[in-house]
C-alpha cells in the first residue's frame, strides 16, 4: 500500500488543532480557578458611568439643548481640532481624516469621504463629535460649543451659511449632500435582488463588472 503524504499531513494537522483546542480550554480552567474562588480584579461599573456613554442620538431620542454658529465654532475648531484635522479640514499626514471637500468624488477611483461628501445625516455628525471628540478629551465640549463646532464643519463644507444658528431644532432642516447615497432597508422597492445599476447609482461607488 503506497504512502499517502497528503493524507498523513492533513491527519497530523487535524490532530494538532484538536490538541491545541483542548489545551486552550484546560488553560482557561486552570488560570481562572483562583478568580472563581475570590473576587476578580476591577470594580463594577456604576449607573453614572454608564449614563455618560449611553447618549446615542436616534430618531426617537431627544437632542441636547444648545446652540451655536459657524463664527463661534471656528474659534473652537482652531483651538481643539485643527492640530489633527488641519486649519481648513484638509486632514493631517494621512493619519487624521479630512473633514471637508470631496463632494462628487465618491463615484471616482479616488473617493474622499468627509463630513460634506459622505455623511448622510447632520444628526450623526453631532452624535459622533459629542461622543468622541476632541480625541484627547472626548465629551469635554459643552452643548453650545458642540453645536458651534459642528455648525462650522457644515459651513466649511458649504452646507449652511455663516449666519446659520444651529440648535436641536434647526439641525433637522439641514440636508446633507450625500443624503440619497445610502439605502434605507425599509424602502419597499429595495431588496436583495436590487439591480447592479441601482446599487451603483444609490451607493455612489464604483462597482466592477
Secondary structure as UniProt FT lines:
FT   HELIX           5..37
FT   HELIX           47..53
FT   TURN            59..60
FT   STRAND          67..69
FT   HELIX           70..80
FT   HELIX           82..85
FT   TURN            87..88
FT   TURN            93..95
FT   TURN            103..104
FT   TURN            106..107
FT   TURN            115..118
FT   HELIX           122..132
FT   TURN            135..136
FT   TURN            138..139
FT   HELIX           143..156
FT   TURN            157..158
FT   TURN            162..163
FT   STRAND          165..167
FT   TURN            168..169
FT   HELIX           170..173
FT   TURN            177..178
FT   HELIX           179..181
FT   TURN            185..186
FT   TURN            188..189
FT   TURN            192..193
FT   HELIX           196..203
//
